[in-house]
Amino acid sequence: MPDNILNFSLADFFFNDNPDVLGAPSDFEEWMAHPAVRKGFSFFEQVLLEAPRVSTRILSNLDGREHRIINLTSYNYLGLSTHPEVIAASKAALDKYGLGSSGAPLLSGTLDIHVEFARRLAEFKGKEDCLLYSSGLGANVGAIQGIMRKGDYLIMDEKCHKSLVDGGTLSGAKMLFFAHNDLDNLQMMLEKAKGKRILVVVEGVYSMDGDLPKLPEILDLCEAYNAGSYIDEAHSTLIFGENGRGVAEHFGVEDRIGVSFGTLSKSFGGVGGFVCATKSLIRYLKGYSSAWNFSCAPSPAVTGGLMKALEVATRDSSLRDTLWANVSYLKKGLEGLGLDLGGSESHVIPIIIGPSGEKLMGYAGAMQKRGLFLQPVDFPAVPAHARRFRISVSSQLSREEMDETLTIIEDVIVKGAD
Amino acid sequence: MTKDEIIEVIKVVIEDNLDDVSAGDIDPRKSMKDYGANSLDMIEVVSCSMRELNIKVPRAELAELQNIEALADKFLEYTDA
């Protein structure tokens, strides 16, 4: 291994030169064993000892001890994973249906609770029909793979999630990536693909930057080039829009969206994913979306909880109002500290540290020691010059917890305390 | 190994990995994007070139490179090492 071992990252070991197909690359173990690399990885897979609430306990990989922490890393944006009504509904579904669906949805796995939840999601999103998947990643992979074919063009924002890229790879479609939110670049690619079957894919909230797509303008281009549109509202469903229907509602363009994707693991507080579209497309996907028709249907216990989560989050705006108040308070405090928050327009707030991985890991350790669980996000997940922390704001945060958070961030990142 | 020889290796790999591009037509002052490469294609081209040259350059050092010539310069640092 060369002297510049710390310049390497997971991006450097994807291609494997080990003649033993079941072995890791020859220098991977050596790299992973380096003390500085091990220290960096110690921030990952830390074990939570309680539910992923804002206030929870962690078994720290840094010192091997249990700590009570303020958790700003979980996606439990509305606190629904532990909402009492959601838990009760999940328990009731568990009692009625048992733990698993015991079958693929086409054969024996479809329960009335799945049909009803899919109906409610389609109605919520203003689409004709909905397909429920057991995983959010699976829903994106499965939907893209089910829609696109070799010879088609999949044009996506360069910051789209890996699940969308993997779906494209699996489909065999030609993939083009346009510079983030760059309409001229998108148009150039649409010109290139003109005359082919084209699907344009964007996200509602970009997960590492917290910014939004230029959705109305992107849809104008889709319509001008007769391209279909697909929006991944993983981070925006139940949060954006007057009724929580997502960024498409926020921009007033819901009826112009072809496919609306959502995950059930973030603001919904459970696990799974869904796509909403026309009846015709959903019927077609049931035949060709492998992540749906070759996977066991979602757990009924989870589905029961999710159905209640949808009801709780949409019967009034109280949870998202609290979330947005917290976003506003925290952002104001962070801006007051002079931190680089990128272009965040949402409850996902990056704190961009810069090119130094060492500094990033140093800050992460110091903040965790003081009781703030804020996961570092390193290259290749983000550009090497813009390593960062990512705050996931939750409606559960109290004013005291936000003040404590700001104090810890100020002490460690602004003042450089160990 | 000279920079020109490295550029020739990269050109051949680009030809192998991208549709409708022949090595002879590639201008090293341009970016792979100009020849229709997406980010996944670029990862493939860089990895195959490094394998061919028997070098390993951290991806973090490649992210800001603007064209094929700059990539060859970076590779040259490692072949000389």
HADDOCK unambig.tbl for C-alpha pairs under 7 A between the chains (distance, minus, plus):
assign (segid A and resid 7 and name CA) (segid B and resid 58 and name CA) 5.88 0.50 0.50
assign (segid A and resid 7 and name CA) (segid B and resid 60 and name CA) 6.51 0.50 0.50
assign (segid A and resid 8 and name CA) (segid B and resid 58 and name CA) 4.90 0.50 0.50
assign (segid A and resid 8 and name CA) (segid B and resid 59 and name CA) 6.98 0.50 0.50
assign (segid A and resid 8 and name CA) (segid B and resid 60 and name CA) 7.00 0.50 0.50
assign (segid A and resid 11 and name CA) (segid B and resid 59 and name CA) 6.35 0.50 0.50
assign (segid A and resid 12 and name CA) (segid B and resid 58 and name CA) 6.11 0.50 0.50
assign (segid A and resid 12 and name CA) (segid B and resid 59 and name CA) 6.09 0.50 0.50
assign (segid A and resid 176 and name CA) (segid B and resid 38 and name CA) 5.75 0.50 0.50
assign (segid A and resid 177 and name CA) (segid B and resid 38 and name CA) 6.16 0.50 0.50
assign (segid A and resid 384 and name CA) (segid B and resid 60 and name CA) 5.67 0.50 0.50
